[in-house]
Amino acid sequence: MGVASTLRREDARLLAGRGQFLDDVPLPGALHMAFVRSPHAHARLNLKGSGAFIFTAADVAGHVAPAQIVPPPGLTVEPVPHPVLADGVVRYVGQPVAAVVAESRAAAEDLAESVEVEYEPLPAVVDPRAGDTMARWEKREGDVAGAFARAAHVVRTERVIPRLAAVPMEPRGALAVEEDGRLTVWSSSQSAHRPRAQLAQSLGRDEASIRVIVPDVGGAFGSKGTLPVETPLVAFAASRLGRPVRWTEDRYENFLSAPQGRGVRGWVELGFDDEGRILALRGRVLADLGAYLLPSTPMPPHTTAMLLAGGYDIPAVEVIVTGARTHKVPTAPYRGAGRPEASYLIETALDEAARRLGLDPLALRRRNLVRSFPHRTALGWTYDSGAFEACLDRAVDLIGDVEPQEPGVLVGVGFALAVERSGGLHEHASVTREGDEVVVRAGSVPSGQGHETLFAQLAAERLGVDPAMVRVITGDSDALAQGVGSFASRTATMGGNAVVAAADDLLAGGPGVARFESDQVFTSGAYAAVVEVVRATGEVRLRRLVAVDDAGRILHPRLAEGQVIGGAVQGLGAMLSEEVVHDASGQPVSASLLDYALPTAAEIPEFATAFVESPSPLNPLGVKGIGESGTIGAPPAIANALAAAIGRHLDPPYTAQRVWEALR
């Protein structure tokens, strides 16, 4: 089954400027909220400002509670949730100290600057190796010690993956109003129902008294999957003052206070027999979690650990994860959310092993691939389906010529496998006939992926109608009683199957509703990169990038390819130029687009994409996720290509200066 690869129906509206983003939502008479934010990474504070339109920790105590932390199974965490407002101590630059409201945004910003705060600076921890432990997880299976004792070869690697900023085109924000005991909150978010639950918990209200509306969202990449700590304060102020309240983050605030991603130091030890088969893996993952835990902060390190075996059949494992506290903004999921870290650690370790053992990197991979499915890894997850070698074969075919094209330029080719978990939990949808229209209401919320196009075509195909007759409604907790949202590449797997199930229910004479539930599924793929290095300057140029993905049955090739390329561009940005940097006192020195270098069109290489289909047996559509594959497979392929070019591994970002120094 598959739908036609039509153009995205959202684009005509958005490109013509007819979208409605958060700042476009009209709400006459709204007050504007601004925040007093700490200029110090760690300090005691004495807040002197007060007034009817100034909210401090004392003002909101007992009214607004920190978000609850529910860690993944087996992962223990310390009770350090992010406070609503700092009370006595600040622990990162940008932490909210007080909230103010005024009649205009400019007036609110002026009022925030007038609030008097005394700070007594304290020492800051910026290296996670010196930080206290906030989270821990470990897993052992098989005879690890025995396997290493009889190993013919042991290879150990240490890698550093820098912190990254999500940098969505539209920063975060919220708008709230309370009327007749009903609180309505507009949020730039990846879900409507999860923010409703988080607001209910934080404000101590019944969920039925809250409506969350998500308008058009200008990008999210995971950073809008967790309700901002500021949003409950916007809602509280609207209720307390009896007027609508609006908060819109600017770019500088987004760099300072939006959750960041990655920030991992990892050690991998592989034991091989004399034929190059992996007998055992030891892994250590040290994650820089920042100053506090957000609800989703523990998830990426746990995913890194669970996927550390990658696409390889490794019988014995020992993996320990430590999440360290530093004086930085907290981390949370960023596109890939642990999967890119795992892929980078295992794939660059395999290339290092190939160099030391004198083996071809592709041959070493083929010798250790998972080949039969379902496959339960030693770390405990079950890969539902896959065709790892077919993906690798296709990537080899597509990589093309890798010879130098000009003198003084070093050329390297690198390969990497990618494994992505997606789906899981449940999702909801309804499909109804309303006059001449078919109306789809879905719990999955778009932030640029093309949900409207996909859901309309799935419903149209099932019901035998023209897709133009299908209207899609997302992002309103009142439109659909329950929902989960869009994250972890789950939309096609969970939302798509929910829409189809609802359409089938309608055809069978039912009300056209569904709650689709499934175990998580596992996407896989093979990536290849050709990298050029200018010997005289250290400049790195990505000449060609190949992406071959197995996301089960591909429902809409155009949307799928767009997700692969978008993810890969973020992946190459992570390797070539992006890095959140703090100085020794914890001050961020990359808090603007002048200092945080996003890739531009000039850095985008020639792309070749292809799909291999091994349908998942866990859902009727046979689909798996595709939204994060590029961020998982591209970085280690680029890293391995650079290592092949210069003869040694180098951690990112690959600035000209860093590479030039490595060459010497």
C-alpha positions in Angstrom: 0.0 0.0 0.0 1.2 3.5 -0.7 -0.1 6.9 -1.5 0.8 9.1 -4.5 3.9 11.3 -3.9 2.0 14.5 -4.4 3.1 18.0 -3.6 2.7 19.1 0.0 -0.7 20.7 0.4 0.5 22.9 3.3 3.0 24.7 1.2 0.7 26.9 -0.8 -0.8 28.5 2.3 2.6 28.8 4.1 4.5 30.2 1.2 1.8 32.8 0.5 2.1 34.1 4.1 -1.3 32.7 5.1 0.1 30.6 8.0 -0.9 31.5 11.5 2.0 31.1 13.9 1.9 32.0 17.6 2.6 35.7 17.2 -0.2 35.8 14.5 -2.9 34.7 17.0 -5.1 37.7 17.7 -6.0 38.3 21.3 -7.0 41.9 22.0 -5.9 43.4 25.2 -3.1 40.9 25.9 -0.4 41.8 28.4 3.2 40.9 27.5 5.4 38.8 29.7 9.2 39.1 29.9 11.7 37.4 32.1 14.5 38.6 34.3 17.3 36.1 33.5 20.5 35.3 35.4 23.7 36.8 33.9 25.7 34.3 36.0 26.2 30.5 35.6 26.2 30.0 39.3 25.4 32.5 42.0 23.4 33.3 45.1 20.8 35.9 44.5 18.9 38.5 46.4 15.9 39.8 44.5 14.8 43.3 45.5 12.1 44.1 43.0 8.4 43.6 43.8 5.1 44.8 42.6 1.7 43.8 41.2 3.1 42.9 37.8 6.3 41.3 39.0 6.3 37.6 39.9 9.0 36.0 42.0 9.5 32.5 43.3 7.8 33.5 46.5 4.8 34.8 44.5 4.2 31.5 42.7 5.1 29.1 45.5 2.1 26.8 46.1 0.5 27.9 42.8 2.9 26.7 40.1 4.9 23.5 40.7 8.0 22.2 38.8 7.4 19.5 36.1 7.5 15.9 37.3 10.4 13.7 36.1 9.5 10.2 35.0 12.7 8.5 33.9 13.0 5.6 31.5 12.9 2.1 33.1 16.0 1.3 35.1 17.4 4.8 35.1 17.7 6.4 38.5 17.6 10.2 38.8 18.2 12.7 41.6 15.2 14.9 42.6 16.4 18.1 40.9 13.5 19.3 38.6 13.9 22.7 37.0 12.4 25.3 39.4 9.7 27.5 38.1 11.7 30.6 39.1 15.1 30.7 40.8 14.9 30.8 44.6 18.1 31.8 46.3 20.5 30.3 43.8 20.8 30.4 40.0 22.6 27.6 38.1 22.9 28.7 34.5 23.1 31.8 32.5 19.6 32.6 31.3 17.7 30.9 34.2 14.5 32.7 34.9 14.7 34.7 38.1 11.5 36.7 37.9 8.6 37.3 35.4 7.1 40.6 34.7 4.1 41.7 32.6 3.3 45.0 31.0 1.0 46.5 28.3 3.5 46.0 25.5 6.6 43.9 24.8 8.9 46.9 24.9 7.4 48.0 28.3 7.8 44.5 29.7 11.4 44.3 28.6 12.0 47.7 30.2 10.4 46.6 33.4 12.4 43.4 33.5 15.6 45.4 33.2 14.5 47.6 36.1 14.1 44.8 38.6 17.0 44.9 41.1 18.8 41.6 41.7 22.0 41.2 43.7 24.2 38.3 42.7 27.1 36.7 44.6 28.9 34.6 42.0 29.9 31.1 42.9 32.3 28.6 41.2 30.8 27.1 38.0 31.2 23.5 36.8 31.4 23.4 33.0 33.1 20.0 32.5 30.8 17.1 33.2 33.7 15.0 34.4 33.7 17.3 37.4 30.0 17.4 37.9 27.8 15.6 40.5 25.7 12.6 39.2 22.1 13.4 38.4 21.2 10.2 36.5 22.6 6.7 36.2 21.8 3.5 34.2 23.7 0.3 33.6 23.1 -2.9 31.7 25.1 -6.2 31.5 24.4 -9.3 29.5 26.6 -12.2 28.6 30.1 -13.1 29.7 31.8 -9.8 29.1 34.9 -10.5 31.1 35.4 -13.9 29.6 34.9 -12.5 26.1 37.5 -9.9 26.5 39.9 -12.4 28.2 39.8 -14.6 25.1 39.7 -11.7 22.5 42.5 -11.7 20.0 42.2 -7.9 19.6 40.9 -5.2 21.9 40.2 -1.7 20.6 39.3 1.2 22.9 38.1 4.6 21.7 37.1 7.9 23.4 34.9 10.4 21.6 33.4 13.8 22.4 30.1 15.0 20.9 29.6 18.7 21.6 26.4 20.4 22.8 24.1 21.6 20.0 21.3 24.2 19.8 18.1 23.3 18.0 17.7 26.8 16.5 14.1 26.5 15.2 13.1 29.2 12.8 10.4 30.2 15.2 11.5 30.4 18.9 9.3 29.2 21.7 6.3 31.0 23.2 2.9 30.9 24.8 -0.4 32.8 24.9 -3.0 32.3 27.7 -6.4 33.5 28.6 -8.9 32.3 31.3 -12.6 32.8 30.7 -15.4 31.4 32.9 -13.1 29.0 34.7 -11.6 27.6 31.4 -7.9 28.2 30.7 -6.9 28.3 27.0 -3.2 28.2 26.2 -1.8 28.6 22.7 1.7 27.0 22.5 4.4 26.6 19.8 4.7 22.9 20.6 5.0 19.4 19.3 1.8 18.3 20.9 -1.5 19.7 22.3 -2.3 16.9 24.8 1.0 16.5 26.5 1.3 20.2 27.3 -2.3 20.1 28.6 -1.3 17.3 31.0 1.9 19.1 32.1 0.0 22.3 32.7 -2.6 20.5 34.8 0.1 19.0 36.9 2.1 22.2 37.3 -1.0 24.4 38.0 -2.8 21.8 40.1 -5.9 21.9 37.8 -8.1 19.3 36.2 -7.2 18.7 32.6 -10.8 19.3 31.6 -10.4 22.9 32.6 -7.6 23.4 30.2 -7.6 23.7 26.4 -4.3 23.7 24.5 -4.1 25.0 20.9 -1.0 24.6 18.7 -1.1 26.9 15.7 1.4 26.6 12.8 4.8 25.8 14.3 8.0 27.1 12.7 10.3 24.2 13.5 10.9 22.3 16.7 13.4 19.5 16.3 12.7 18.2 19.8 13.3 21.5 21.6 9.5 22.1 21.7 8.7 18.6 22.9 9.0 19.6 26.6 6.7 22.4 27.9 8.9 25.4 28.5 9.3 26.3 32.2 8.0 29.7 31.3 4.6 28.5 29.9 2.9 27.7 33.3 3.9 31.2 34.4 2.2 32.7 31.4 -1.0 30.7 32.3 -0.7 31.6 36.0 -0.4 35.3 35.3 -3.4 35.2 32.9 -5.5 33.6 35.6 -4.2 35.8 38.4 -4.6 39.1 36.5 -7.8 38.3 34.6 -6.3 39.3 31.3 -4.7 37.5 28.4 -0.9 37.2 28.6 1.6 36.6 25.8 5.2 35.5 25.9 7.4 35.3 22.7 11.0 34.3 23.1 13.6 36.2 21.1 16.6 34.5 19.5 19.0 35.4 22.2 16.7 34.0 24.9 16.3 30.8 22.8 20.1 30.3 22.7 20.3 30.9 26.5 17.2 29.1 27.9 15.8 26.6 25.3 16.9 23.0 26.1 20.0 21.9 24.1 21.0 18.6 22.7 23.9 16.1 22.7 26.9 17.0 25.0 28.3 13.5 25.4 31.7 12.0 26.1 31.7 8.2 25.3 34.2 5.4 25.7 33.8 2.2 23.6 35.8 -1.0 24.1 35.4 -3.8 21.5 36.8 -7.3 21.8 37.4 -9.2 18.5 38.3 -12.8 17.7 41.1 -13.4 15.2 38.6 -13.2 12.3 37.3 -9.8 13.2 34.0 -10.8 14.8 32.9 -8.8 17.8 32.8 -10.9 21.0 31.9 -8.2 23.5 31.4 -4.4 24.0 32.0 -2.2 26.9 30.6 1.3 26.8 30.7 4.3 29.1 28.5 7.3 28.4 29.0 10.6 30.3 26.2 13.0 29.5 26.2 16.7 30.3 22.7 17.2 31.6 23.0 20.8 32.6 21.8 22.3 35.8 18.4 20.7 36.3 16.2 17.9 34.9 13.4 18.6 32.6 10.9 15.7 32.1 12.7 14.5 29.0 16.3 15.2 30.0 17.1 11.6 31.0 15.7 10.1 27.8 18.6 10.7 25.2 21.4 9.2 27.4 19.2 6.1 28.0 18.6 5.8 24.2 22.3 6.2 23.5 23.0 3.3 25.8 20.3 1.0 24.5 21.4 1.6 20.8 25.1 1.3 21.4 25.4 -2.0 19.6 24.1 -0.4 16.5 23.3 -2.8 13.6 25.7 -5.4 14.9 25.2 -8.8 16.5 27.2 -8.4 19.7 26.5 -11.2 22.2 28.0 -9.7 25.4 27.6 -6.1 26.6 28.3 -3.9 29.6 27.2 -0.3 29.3 27.1 2.3 32.1 25.5 5.8 31.7 26.2 8.7 34.0 24.3 12.0 33.7 26.4 14.8 35.2 25.2 18.2 36.6 26.9 21.2 35.1 26.1 24.9 35.3 24.5 25.1 31.8 20.9 25.1 30.5 19.5 21.6 30.7 19.7 19.2 27.8 16.6 17.4 26.3 15.8 15.6 23.1 17.2 17.2 19.9 16.5 15.6 16.6 17.8 12.0 17.1 17.8 12.3 20.9 20.4 9.7 21.7 20.4 7.8 18.4 23.0 10.0 16.8 25.3 9.7 19.8 25.1 5.9 19.8 25.7 5.7 16.1 28.7 8.1 16.3 30.3 6.1 19.1 29.9 2.6 17.6 30.5 3.5 14.0 33.7 5.6 14.6 34.9 2.8 16.9 34.5 0.3 14.1 36.5 2.4 11.7 39.2 2.8 14.3 39.2 -1.0 14.8 39.5 -1.5 11.0 42.6 0.7 10.9 44.3 -1.0 13.8 43.4 -4.6 12.6 44.3 -3.8 9.0 40.9 -4.7 7.8 38.6 -3.0 5.3 35.9 -1.0 7.2 33.1 -2.4 5.0 34.3 -6.0 5.4 34.5 -5.6 9.2 30.9 -4.3 9.2 29.6 -7.1 7.0 31.3 -9.7 9.3 29.2 -8.4 12.2 25.8 -7.4 10.8 22.5 -8.4 12.3 21.1 -10.6 9.6 17.9 -12.3 10.9 14.8 -10.6 12.3 13.2 -10.0 14.7 16.5 -9.6 16.6 16.8 -9.0 20.3 19.9 -7.1 21.1 22.0 -7.9 24.2 21.0 -4.5 25.5 17.3 -5.5 25.5 15.5 -3.9 22.5 14.1 -6.0 19.7 14.6 -4.9 16.1 11.4 -5.8 14.3 12.7 -5.9 10.7 15.6 -4.8 8.6 17.9 -5.3 5.7 21.2 -3.9 6.9 23.4 -5.5 4.2 21.1 -4.4 1.4 21.3 -0.8 2.6 25.1 -1.0 2.8 25.3 -2.5 -0.7 23.1 0.3 -2.1 25.2 2.9 -0.4 28.4 1.5 -1.9 26.8 1.6 -5.3 25.7 5.2 -5.0 28.9 6.7 -3.5 30.6 7.0 -6.9 34.0 8.4 -7.7 36.2 9.3 -4.6 39.4 10.3 -6.4 40.9 13.7 -5.8 39.7 16.3 -8.2 42.4 18.9 -7.6 46.0 19.0 -6.3 46.7 19.7 -2.7 43.3 18.2 -1.6 43.0 15.0 0.5 40.0 12.9 -0.1 38.3 10.3 2.1 35.2 8.1 2.0 33.4 7.0 5.0 30.5 4.7 5.8 28.2 4.2 8.7 25.1 2.3 9.7 22.2 4.0 11.3 19.6 2.5 13.7 16.6 4.5 14.8 13.9 3.6 17.2 10.5 5.2 16.5 6.9 4.9 17.3 5.7 3.2 20.5 3.1 4.1 23.0 -0.3 5.0 21.4 -1.9 7.6 19.2 -5.4 8.8 18.5 -7.4 10.0 15.5 -11.0 10.4 14.3 -12.4 10.4 10.8 -15.9 11.7 10.2 -18.1 12.7 7.2 -19.3 16.3 7.7 -21.4 17.4 4.7 -19.3 17.0 1.6 -16.1 16.8 3.6 -14.2 14.1 5.3 -12.6 15.5 8.5 -9.5 14.0 10.0 -8.7 14.9 13.6 -5.3 13.7 14.7 -3.2 13.7 17.9 0.0 14.1 15.9 1.0 17.8 15.6 3.1 19.1 12.7 6.1 21.4 12.9 6.9 21.3 9.2 6.9 17.6 8.3 3.8 17.4 6.1 1.2 15.8 8.4 -1.7 17.4 6.5 -0.6 15.9 3.2 0.0 12.4 4.5 -3.1 12.2 6.7 -5.4 13.5 4.0 -4.1 11.0 1.4 -4.3 8.1 3.8 -7.9 8.8 4.7 -8.8 9.5 1.0 -7.3 6.3 -0.2 -9.1 4.3 2.5 -12.5 6.0 1.9 -12.2 6.2 -1.9 -12.5 10.0 -2.1 -10.5 12.9 -3.6 -7.8 14.1 -1.1 -9.0 17.6 -1.8 -12.2 16.7 0.0 -10.4 15.8 3.2 -9.8 18.4 5.9 -7.2 17.7 8.6 -7.4 19.2 12.1 -4.4 18.9 14.4 -3.2 20.7 17.5 -6.4 21.3 19.5 -7.0 19.3 22.7 -10.7 20.1 22.4 -11.0 18.7 18.8 -9.8 15.2 19.9 -10.3 13.9 23.4 -6.8 12.2 23.6 -3.5 12.4 21.8 0.2 12.1 22.2 2.0 14.2 19.6 4.9 14.3 17.2 8.4 13.3 18.4 10.7 10.3 18.0 9.8 9.9 14.3 6.4 8.5 15.3 4.0 10.3 13.1 3.6 7.9 10.2 3.9 4.8 12.4 1.5 5.9 15.1 -0.5 8.8 13.7 -0.8 7.2 10.2 -2.0 3.9 11.5 -4.5 5.7 13.8 -6.0 7.6 10.9 -6.3 4.4 8.8 -7.9 2.6 11.7 -10.4 5.4 12.3 -11.3 5.4 8.6 -11.8 1.6 8.7 -14.0 2.1 11.7 -16.1 4.6 9.8 -16.4 2.3 6.8 -17.6 -0.5 9.1 -20.4 1.7 10.4 -18.7 2.9 13.6 -18.1 6.4 14.8 -14.7 6.7 13.0 -12.4 6.7 16.1 -9.3 4.8 16.9 -6.6 4.4 19.6 -3.7 2.7 17.8 -1.1 1.1 20.0 2.2 -0.6 19.1 5.6 -1.5 20.3 8.4 0.7 19.0 9.8 -0.1 15.5 13.4 0.2 14.3 14.4 2.0 11.2 17.9 1.3 9.8 20.1 2.6 7.0 23.5 3.0 5.6 25.2 6.4 4.9 28.3 7.3 3.0 30.2 10.5 2.6 33.0 11.8 0.5 35.1 14.5 2.2 37.7 16.8 0.8 40.4 18.5 3.0 42.5 21.3 1.6 45.9 20.4 3.0 47.2 24.0 3.1 44.3 25.5 5.1 42.4 22.7 6.8 39.2 23.6 5.0 36.7 20.7 4.9 34.3 20.3 2.0 31.6 17.6 1.9 31.6 16.6 -1.7 28.9 13.9 -1.7 26.5 12.4 0.8 24.6 9.2 0.3 21.6 8.2 2.4 20.0 4.8 2.0 17.2 4.2 4.5 14.9 1.3 5.4 11.8 2.8 7.0 9.6 -0.1 6.2 6.9 0.7 3.6 7.4 4.2 2.3 4.0 6.0 2.2 5.0 9.2 0.5 8.5 9.2 -1.1 8.6 13.0 -1.5 7.9 13.6 2.2 10.3 10.8 3.2 13.1 12.2 1.1 12.5 15.7 2.5 12.9 14.3 6.1 16.1 12.5 5.2 17.7 15.5 3.6 16.6 17.9 6.3 18.0 15.6 9.0 21.2 15.0 7.1 21.8 18.8 6.8 21.4 19.1 10.5 23.8 16.2 10.9 26.4 17.8 8.6 26.0 21.1 10.6 26.8 19.2 13.7 30.0 17.9 12.2 31.3 20.9 10.2 30.5 23.9 12.3 27.9 23.8 15.1 29.0 23.8 18.8 27.6 25.4 21.9 30.6 26.7 23.7 30.9 27.9 27.4 33.9 29.6 28.9 35.5 28.6 32.2 32.9 30.7 34.2 30.0 29.1 32.4 29.2 32.0 30.1 27.9 30.9 26.7 30.1 32.3 24.0 28.0 31.1 21.1 24.6 32.6 21.9 23.9 34.3 18.6 23.8 33.4 14.9 27.0 35.3 14.5 28.8 32.8 16.8 26.8 29.6 16.4 27.5 28.6 12.8 24.6 27.0 11.1 25.2 25.4 7.6 24.2 27.5 4.7 23.3 26.5 1.1 27.0 26.8 0.3 27.8 23.8 2.5 25.1 21.5 1.2 26.7 18.7 -0.8 25.5 16.6 -3.7 22.9 14.2 -2.3 22.0 10.7 -3.4 19.1 9.1 -1.6 17.4 5.7 -1.8 15.0 3.5 0.1 15.1 -0.2 1.0 11.7 -1.5 2.2 11.5 -4.2 4.9 7.9 -3.7 6.2 7.4 -3.7 10.0 5.3 -6.6 11.2 4.1 -4.5 14.1 1.6 -2.2 12.3 -0.9 -2.6 9.5 0.9 -0.1 7.2 4.2 -1.7 7.7 5.9 1.7 8.3 8.7 2.9 10.4 10.0 6.4 11.3 12.2 8.5 8.9 12.4 11.9 10.6 15.7 11.5 12.4 17.6 9.1 10.2 19.8 11.8 8.6 21.0 13.1 11.9 21.9 9.5 12.9 23.7 8.3 9.8 25.4 11.4 8.3 27.6 12.4 11.3 29.6 9.2 11.7 29.9 8.7 7.9 31.4 12.2 7.7 33.6 11.6 10.7 34.9 8.3 9.1 35.5 10.0 5.8 37.5 12.8 7.4 39.6 10.2 9.3 40.2 8.3 6.0 41.4 11.6 4.5 43.8 12.8 7.2 44.7 9.4 8.7 43.3 9.9 12.2 40.0 10.4 13.9 39.0 13.9 14.9 36.0 15.0 17.0 33.7 17.7 15.6 33.2 20.4 14.7 35.6 20.3 11.8 36.6 23.9 11.6 39.5 24.8 9.3 41.7 25.7 12.3 41.0 22.4 14.1 41.7 20.3 11.0 44.8 22.3 10.0 46.2 21.7 13.5 45.4 18.0 13.3 47.3 17.8 10.0 50.4 19.1 11.6 
